[in-house]
Amino acid sequence: MNTYRSGPTTDRIEHRAFTLDDCEAFYRLNSHPEVMRFTGEPPLSSIEEARQAISNYPDFETVGYGRWACVLKDTGAVIGFCGLKYLPELDEVDVGFRFFPEYWGQGIATETSRACIDFGFDVLKLQRILGLVLSENTASIRVLEKTGMIRNGEVEYDGEYALKYQINRP
Ligand SMILES: CC(C)(COP(=O)(O)OP(=O)(O)OC[C@H]1O[C@@H](n2cnc3c(N)ncnc32)[C@H](O)[C@@H]1OP(=O)(O)O)[C@@H](O)C(=O)NCCC(=O)NCCS
């Protein structure tokens, strides 16, 4: 199994695994009420939780890829995450993304999710990739649509019903 601790590079963004140097940014992102609003996940409540989450993130070791930190090339700042996650309960892979609000509305999620989907097909040779989103999350739905994903029913995930979007290997 190959391990991809670095993901795709786009015009504006580099993708790489989070490290413990990112604890503060990871905590700010994953405790921000606006960011977490439609994610279905509880916000982090301390930097220590962020440290644990980064330290105990198994995906690169178990499946070789995961959610990557998104680093803005211009400044070197971690501005969010985007990446592919294997979901054992569904035996599927989904694309997921989350950014600080000051970077919303600039096409960044569309740019990174397209690149991650291409990586999934070209490098990982996946057959299909899902996008799971709460129906209220209109911005996220728009991003999934802009990547070419098509809605295909609903799925119960983490105790909530999410809309299921899907794109097949070209
Ligand atoms: C969802 C999110 C990643 C989008 O990031 P982004 O970089 O702003 O996305 P983009 O700029 O690439 O595209 C956003 C699209 O949604 C549209 N949009 C934004 N807010 C919207 C709203 N409230 N209603 C409808 N459309 C909206 C934008 O107009 C744009 O579409 P357009 O290009 O056709 O105009 C960002 O809002 C975020 O981090 N949200 C919090 C975390 C989250 O919910 N993640 C997804 C969990 S499934």
The ligand as an ORCA input file, in Angstrom:
! r2SCAN-3c Opt
* xyz 0 1
  C     -18.895     24.600      2.218
  C     -17.573     25.345      2.074
  C     -16.431     24.372      2.142
  C     -17.571     26.072      0.723
  O     -16.283     26.649      0.521
  P     -16.012     27.797     -0.549
  O     -14.544     27.851     -0.796
  O     -16.711     29.037     -0.149
  O     -16.753     27.184     -1.838
  P     -16.677     27.732     -3.341
  O     -16.346     29.203     -3.317
  O     -15.809     26.821     -4.126
  O     -18.174     27.516     -3.845
  C     -19.269     27.871     -3.021
  C     -20.541     27.915     -3.857
  O     -21.665     27.927     -2.995
  C     -22.415     29.097     -3.211
  N     -22.963     29.484     -1.925
  C     -22.290     29.951     -0.863
  N     -23.149     30.164      0.163
  C     -24.371     29.800     -0.292
  C     -25.668     29.790      0.282
  N     -25.870     30.178      1.542
  N     -26.696     29.364     -0.479
  C     -26.503     28.952     -1.757
  N     -25.279     28.948     -2.359
  C     -24.242     29.366     -1.624
  C     -21.441     30.086     -3.796
  O     -22.113     31.111     -4.492
  C     -20.618     29.172     -4.706
  O     -21.331     28.818     -5.874
  P     -21.098     29.583     -7.282
  O     -19.656     29.422     -7.641
  O     -22.020     28.884     -8.216
  O     -21.446     31.018     -7.047
  C     -17.397     26.396      3.190
  O     -18.541     27.182      3.207
  C     -17.183     25.765      4.554
  O     -16.050     25.513      4.956
  N     -18.284     25.547      5.298
  C     -18.209     24.988      6.635
  C     -17.806     23.521      6.662
  C     -18.749     22.634      5.892
  O     -19.963     22.779      5.974
  N     -18.162     21.706      5.148
  C     -18.903     20.757      4.349
  C     -19.473     19.668      5.168
  S     -20.314     18.496      4.097
*
